[in-house]
Amino acid sequence: MSGLRYVYAVCRPFGTPLPAQLTGVAGVPPKQLVHHDLVAVVGHVPEGDFAEEPLRAHLEDLDWLGATARAHQNVIDALTVVTTPLPLRLATVFRDDSGVRTMMQERKQTFLRTLDRLDGRVEWGVKVYSEPEPEPEPEPEPGRTGRTGSGRDYLRQRRNQRREHEEKWEQAEQFARRLHESLSGYAEDTRIHAPQNAALSRAPGRNILNAAYLVPRTESEAFVELVDRTKDDAPGLRVELTGPWAAYSFSGEDA
């Protein structure tokens, strides 16, 4: 088949077939490209979309980018069920099979070391948010007609509100630290990511913890149970668990 080669991931050879109905980027089923003791999972994609110039333009199109990212992730998710994939970054494209094999040969030792480190492990993501606080009722300004109390009372009330907010925030940060320490006991490695931007994620509340955990599959059930138990221990906070994922945060690749 003509076209460029879109590379999803590099793996060790695996015998379990991927689902027959699985399609990837551009609606094309992924295939295995074997090179010695490595396998690249690839798809054929059209030059009209994935050559350098059209790809640069497409990456500015959020609808196209979102659809491509979902198709890419579908393949990675299917691979995670049958093997330990080393995901490559979105829109990793080569001219032909020879180019993919050359890449695998040049990076063979790095790929093998990373695959050994990730074998039998998955990534779990945990986020902690402070729930949005209700909007306070507007306070009448000091000195306005009909105000009960003095300006001093007004300032005292404002100070109390700020102190209460600071105490809640400190309690939330302490909860996030304790949770991270507990979850780290099940993980072989962790990553603390920058808090999510609420305008981009559209998740309500303020993101306090945004962490990834590299967890052996054998420990994943206990890890999930621990997260579930903590969800009721933090009134005013929301704990979100995602995964299991391929180990994007620990692969050394730009996921």
N, C-alpha and C positions, 0 to 999 in steps of 0.2 A: 504494500500500500504506500502511495506517495504521501508527502507531507513531512512536517517536522516531528521530532520526538519529544513529547512532554513527559518529564520524569517526576513521578510522585514520591518515590521512596527507594531506598536501597535496603535489602534484607539478605539474610542467609537463605539458601535454597529451602523451600518448604513444599511439602507434598499435598497438603490439603487444598483443593481447588477453591477459588473464589466463587461467589454465587454467580450462576450463569446469567442472571438478569442484571448484573451490576454494570452500570455505565459510568463513565467519568467525564472529564472535560470534553466539550464538543460532542457529547452524546456517544462517545466511542468506548467500548469495553477495554479495560486495561489488560496488558499482556506482560509476561515475564521475559526479560532479556537476560540470559545467563552469561556470566563472565567468570570462569573458574569457580571460586567458592563464594561468589556474590551474585545477587540477582537485583536488577533494576526493574521496577514496575513502571511500565511506560504506556503511553497512548499516542496514537497518531493524530496530530492536529493540523489544521490548514494554515499554510503560510499567510493567507489573506488576513488571518486574525493574530497569528503568533510570530510572524517575522518582526524584526526590531521596530520598525516604524509603526505598523498598525498596533503592535502590542503596547507601545508607549502611549498611543492615543486611547486604547481601551482601558488602560490603568487609571485614566481620569474619569471613566464612566462608572459610577458607583453601582448601577444596576448590573452591568456586565461583570464587574469585579465581584459583586456579591454572588452571582450565579456561578461564576468560575470557582470561587472559594468553596461554595457548597458542594460542587461536583468533586473538587479536589478532596475535601474532607470525607465525602462518602467513600472514596477509595481507601483513604487512610483508615477509616473506621473498620472497613471490611478486612483490611490487612491485620489490624490489631487483634481481631478474633482468631486468626490462624497462625500468626507469627509475631515477632518483634520487629516492627519497621523502624527505619531511621528516616523520618520525613525530610524531604528537601523543601526549600522555600517555594512559595506559590509562583507558578509560571517559570519553572526551570525548564528550558527548552534547548535542544540540540538539533543540529542539521540532520543527522541520520544515526543509525545504530552504531556505526563506527565511532562517532563522537561520544556516545554514551559509554561505550566500552573503554575508550581512552580515559574518560573522566574516572571510571571505576578503577582502572589500573593505576592512575596517578595518585589516587586517594585511598588505595586498597588498605594499607596498614591503619590509617586513621579510621576508616569505616569498620574494620574488623575489631579494633580496640573498643570503639564506641558500642558496637553491637554486643560485644561480650559484656560490657558494663550494664547495658539496658536489658539484657536477656531475662525474661521472666518478670519484668517489672512494667508498671504502667504509671501514668501521671494522673493525679487527682488535683483538682483546683478547689480552693476554699476561699470564699469572700465573706467578709463581715461588713454589714452596713448599719449605720444608725438610722432608725426609722425617721421619716420626716416629722418634725414637731408641728403641732397645730399652730396656726398663726395666732399670735396674742391679740387680744382685743385692744383696739387703739386707746391709748391713754389721753385723757384731756390734758392740755398744756397747763402748766402752773399759771395761776393768775387769771384764768378764764372765769367768767361769771358762772356761778353754779357749781364750781369745783368744791368738793368737800376735802378738807385737809389742807395742808400747806405745800409749798414747793419743796420743803425739806422731806415731807412724806413721799412725794413723787420721786425724788432722787434716791431715797432709801429703797423704794420698790424697784427702781431700775437696777440698782446695785445688787439687790437680792436675785433678780432675774438673771443677771450676768453670772453671779456666783453659782446659781443652780445649773446654768448651762455648762459652765466650766467643770463642775463636779460630775455631771452626766458624761461629758466628753472624757474625763480622766477615767471614770469607771469603764467606759467602752474600750478605751485603749488597754486598760489592765485586763479586761476579758479577752481581747484579741491576743495579747501577749501570752496569757495562760493557755489559750486554745492552741496557739502555734506551738508552744513548748510541748503540750500533750500529743499533738498530731505528729510532731517531729520524732517522737519515740517509735512510731511505726514506719518512718520513712528512712531511706538510705541517703537521700539528699533533698534539699529544699531550695526554693527560690522565692524571694520576696519581690514581687513586681510593684511598680509604681501604682498608687491608687488610681482607679478608673476615673476618667473624666465623665461626670454625670451628663453633660451635654451630648457626649458621643455615645455612651452606653445606654442612656435613657433609663437607667435603673434608678428607682426612687431612693432617696436617702444619701448619706455621705459614706463613701467607701473608706473603711478603716483598715481592713486587712485584705490583701490581694496576693495569695500565695499559691505556689505549686509544690507538690510533694511527689517524689519518686518512691513508689511503694511496691514491694514484692506482691505478686498476685496472691500469694498465700496469706498475706497480711491485710488484703484489701477489705475483706468482710469486717474485720475488727476495726479498721480505720473508718469505714462508713458508719458502723454502729456508734463509734465515739462521736462523730459529727452529729448524728441524729440525737444522741443523748444530750448534747450541749445546747440544742436549739431551744429547749424550754428553760434554760438557765440564765437567759439574758433578756429580760423584759426591755422593750424599746430598741432591741437590736434584731437584725435579720441575718441568719447564717445560710449561705448558699453553697451547695456542693455540686461540682460538675466532674464528669469523667465516667468510666476510665478512658483516658486518651492515650494515644501514642505519646512518647516522652519528648514532646516538642521543646520544653524548657530545659531539657538536659541532653539534647542531642548534639549541641555545638553547631547546629545549623540555624539559619535565619528562617524561622517557621512562618 
